[in-house]
Amino acid sequence: MDDEAVDDHMKLAIVNAPTYGYALGDPKKIGGAERQQWLLARALARAGWSVTVGVLDGLKPQERVEIEGVSFVGIRTGHFLWSCYRFLVSERPDWWYWRAADHWLGPAFQIAKFVGVRTIFAAAFDTDAEPQKASLRRQPLWPFFAWGLSQADRIFVQHSGQLASLNTQWQSKAYIVPSLAGELPVGSPHAERKGYIAWVGTLRRPKRADLLLEIARRLPEIVFIVCGGTSTFQVTEEYGLEIVTALNKLSNVKYLGQVKPIETQKIIAEANIFLSTADGEGFPNTFLEAWSCGTPVVSLTIDPDGVIYRKGLGKVSGNLDHAIAAIKNMMASPSLRDEIAIRTQEYVQEFHSEAAVIHIIDLAIRGNR
């Protein structure tokens, strides 16, 4: 396979119910990994691949619908692994694509190997490259996730930092595959922007909304629009409620809660700056959303492959004082923000457009670098 050209009619399978929700435009479906799977499925279908998504919830068993060239089929027939087995036997895909760490990866990829389907694991978070640190629903079962990585035919990582973190035995089958930006609104010239800072993220500890609160308190003259619901994944419900209470107490913060993706994109497109306070990510979808519409990013710590610094796509501050200084400097200069906007849009088009990403996937499938 590695020496052969890739057939345009290659067939890819995905098993992920929230992907179906994204395809339908369901506002309740959130998550960068799910969004990326939908963007990838659609892009591959446009490029001539056959793409089928196995849906656990939302479709009856064997019920099929097609959305933008992607087939969705109901597969729930009992236990998750049994459903996967029946799906693979029925569809006979060439590749099974799985994004984000999960303890089911090991047994699932063993089933794929038994059926004769090649497998791709795609990292969605930096710790996905380090099984013992991975964010799993059942953390003690991390060896099953590691087992899956050892069996995967290809591993897709988002940047060189994730590649370097992988077990050296797995690096030979790993490829850096950028995330897709998708089709996003074009932002207005910065002199016409709305004058606020956007912050988007689920209210979990890695997003560090506590740092957002501190920055907003120290910049009372600037409006912050905050989008993101609470979560119970590896965090207590009380944590999210405390953050919401604190946000609602600040007169310069407009907390909107969970917002439809299309509305979030519009908020980012009309913002002067997108602010990231997270201390753990992969390659944030929100960065791509911001850069696609010419919105600079001010990030406290996250800068995958140093792209913000190298390409001049905003500012990586390192601490609160530097973040506040960067925000003041950018907010005072629409012309500076317009200069950054030109660079951000050029960067997204070159590295995160459908054409760019599909070309890299084509090379990775062949085993070429």
Residue pairs with C-beta under 8 A, 6 or more apart in sequence:
1 118
1 366
1 367
2 366
2 367
2 368
3 366
3 367
4 366
5 366
6 362
6 365
6 366
8 47
8 48
8 49
9 48
9 49
9 50
10 49
10 50
10 94
10 95
10 365
11 49
11 50
11 51
11 52
11 91
11 92
11 93
11 94
11 95
12 41
12 44
12 49
12 50
12 51
12 52
12 93
12 94
12 95
12 96
12 97
13 51
13 52
13 53
13 54
13 87
13 88
13 91
13 93
13 95
13 96
13 97
13 117
14 37
14 41
14 51
14 52
14 53
14 54
14 96
14 97
14 98
15 53
15 54
15 56
15 75
15 83
15 84
15 87
15 96
15 98
15 108
16 34
16 37
16 53
16 54
16 99
17 55
17 56
17 57
17 58
18 29
18 31
18 34
19 34
19 37
19 38
19 41
19 53
19 55
20 53
20 55
20 58
20 59
20 72
21 28
21 29
21 34
21 58
22 29
22 34
22 35
22 37
22 38
22 261
23 38
23 41
23 42
23 53
23 67
23 68
23 70
23 72
24 67
25 261
25 262
27 258
27 259
27 260
27 261
28 258
30 202
30 229
30 258
30 261
32 124
32 179
32 282
32 284
32 285
33 99
33 100
33 124
35 182
35 261
35 285
36 99
36 122
36 124
36 179
36 180
36 285
37 53
37 97
37 99
38 70
39 180
39 182
40 97
40 180
40 357
41 51
41 53
41 70
42 51
42 68
42 69
42 70
43 180
43 354
43 357
43 358
44 51
44 358
44 361
45 51
45 68
45 69
45 70
46 69
46 354
47 354
47 358
50 71
50 93
51 69
51 70
51 71
52 70
52 71
52 72
52 73
52 91
52 93
53 70
53 71
53 72
53 73
54 73
54 75
54 83
54 84
54 87
54 91
55 72
55 73
55 74
55 75
55 76
56 75
56 76
56 80
56 83
57 76
58 74
59 65
59 72
59 73
59 74
60 74
61 74
61 75
61 76
61 77
62 73
62 74
63 73
63 74
64 71
64 72
64 73
64 74
65 71
65 72
66 72
73 87
73 91
75 83
75 84
75 86
75 87
76 83
77 83
77 86
80 104
81 104
81 107
81 108
81 111
84 108
84 111
85 111
85 115
88 96
88 111
88 112
88 115
88 117
89 115
92 117
93 117
94 117
94 118
95 117
95 118
95 119
95 120
95 153
95 365
96 109
96 112
96 117
96 118
96 119
96 120
97 120
97 122
98 105
98 108
98 109
98 119
98 120
98 121
98 122
98 148
99 121
99 122
99 123
99 124
100 122
100 123
100 124
100 125
100 128
101 123
101 124
101 125
101 127
101 128
101 131
101 134
101 135
101 136
101 145
102 136
102 137
102 145
102 148
103 136
103 137
103 138
103 141
103 142
103 144
103 145
104 144
104 148
105 121
105 144
105 145
105 147
105 148
105 149
106 143
106 144
106 145
106 146
106 147
106 148
106 151
107 144
107 147
107 148
108 148
109 119
109 121
109 147
109 148
109 151
109 152
110 147
110 151
112 118
112 119
113 119
113 151
118 153
118 154
119 151
119 152
119 153
119 154
120 152
120 153
120 154
120 155
120 156
121 148
121 149
121 152
121 154
121 155
121 156
122 155
122 156
122 157
122 177
123 129
123 155
123 156
123 157
123 158
123 162
123 282
124 158
124 282
125 134
125 135
125 280
125 281
125 282
126 161
126 162
126 165
126 280
126 281
126 282
127 133
127 134
127 135
127 280
128 134
128 162
128 282
129 157
129 162
129 163
129 165
129 166
130 165
130 166
131 142
131 143
131 145
131 146
131 149
132 142
132 146
134 142
134 145
135 234
136 142
136 145
137 233
149 155
149 166
149 167
149 170
150 169
150 170
152 170
152 173
153 173
154 173
154 174
154 175
154 364
154 365
155 166
155 170
155 173
155 174
155 175
156 174
156 175
156 176
156 177
156 361
156 364
157 163
157 166
157 174
157 175
157 176
157 177
158 176
158 177
158 178
158 179
158 282
158 283
158 304
159 176
159 283
159 304
159 305
160 176
160 305
161 304
161 305
162 282
163 171
163 174
163 176
166 174
175 360
175 363
175 364
175 369
176 360
177 357
177 360
177 361
177 364
178 283
178 351
178 352
178 356
178 357
178 360
179 282
179 283
179 285
179 288
179 352
179 357
180 288
180 352
180 353
180 354
180 357
181 288
181 289
181 291
181 292
181 348
181 352
181 353
182 288
182 289
182 292
184 265
184 269
184 288
184 289
184 292
184 293
185 265
185 266
185 269
185 293
186 269
186 293
186 294
187 193
187 269
187 270
187 293
187 294
187 295
187 341
188 269
188 270
189 334
189 338
190 272
190 294
190 334
190 335
190 337
190 338
190 341
191 334
191 338
193 270
193 271
193 272
193 334
193 337
194 270
194 271
194 272
195 223
195 272
195 331
196 222
196 223
196 224
196 225
196 254
196 270
196 271
196 272
197 222
197 223
197 224
197 225
197 271
197 272
197 273
197 274
197 275
197 327
197 331
198 224
198 225
198 227
198 267
198 268
198 271
198 273
198 274
198 275
198 290
198 295
199 209
199 212
199 224
199 225
199 226
199 227
199 228
199 274
199 275
199 276
199 277
200 226
200 227
200 228
200 264
200 267
200 268
200 274
200 286
201 207
201 209
201 227
201 228
201 278
201 286
202 228
202 229
202 230
202 231
203 209
203 228
203 229
203 230
203 231
203 239
203 240
203 243
203 244
204 231
204 233
204 234
204 235
204 239
204 240
205 234
205 235
205 239
206 278
206 279
206 280
206 281
207 228
207 277
207 278
208 277
208 278
208 279
208 300
209 226
209 228
209 243
209 247
209 277
210 243
211 277
211 300
211 320
212 224
212 226
212 275
212 277
213 243
213 246
213 247
213 250
214 320
215 224
215 275
215 277
215 320
215 323
215 324
215 327
216 222
216 224
216 250
216 252
216 253
217 250
218 320
218 324
219 252
219 324
219 327
219 328
220 251
220 252
221 252
222 252
222 327
222 331
223 252
223 253
223 254
224 250
224 252
224 253
224 254
224 275
225 253
225 254
225 256
225 267
225 271
226 247
226 253
226 254
226 255
226 256
227 256
227 257
227 258
227 259
227 264
227 267
228 257
228 258
228 259
229 240
229 257
229 258
230 237
230 239
230 240
230 241
230 243
230 244
231 240
244 255
244 257
247 253
247 255
248 255
256 267
259 267
264 289
265 289
265 293
268 274
268 286
268 289
268 290
268 293
268 295
269 293
269 295
271 290
271 295
272 295
272 330
272 331
272 337
273 295
273 296
273 297
273 298
273 314
273 327
273 330
273 331
273 337
274 286
274 287
274 289
274 290
274 295
274 296
274 297
274 298
274 314
275 297
275 298
275 299
275 323
275 327
276 284
276 286
276 287
276 297
276 298
276 299
276 300
276 302
277 300
278 284
278 299
278 300
278 301
278 302
279 300
279 301
279 302
280 302
281 302
281 304
282 304
283 304
284 302
287 297
287 299
287 302
288 348
288 352
290 296
290 297
290 344
291 297
291 313
291 344
291 345
291 347
291 348
292 344
292 345
292 348
293 345
294 337
294 338
294 340
294 341
294 342
294 344
294 345
295 341
295 344
296 313
296 314
296 315
296 330
296 337
296 340
296 341
296 344
297 308
297 313
297 314
297 315
298 314
298 315
298 317
298 323
298 326
298 327
298 330
299 308
299 314
299 315
299 316
299 317
300 316
300 317
300 318
300 319
300 320
300 323
301 316
301 318
302 316
303 309
303 316
307 313
307 347
308 314
308 315
308 316
309 316
311 343
311 344
311 347
312 340
312 343
313 340
313 343
313 344
313 347
314 340
314 344
315 322
315 323
315 326
315 330
317 323
317 325
317 326
329 336
330 336
330 337
330 340
349 356
350 356
363 369
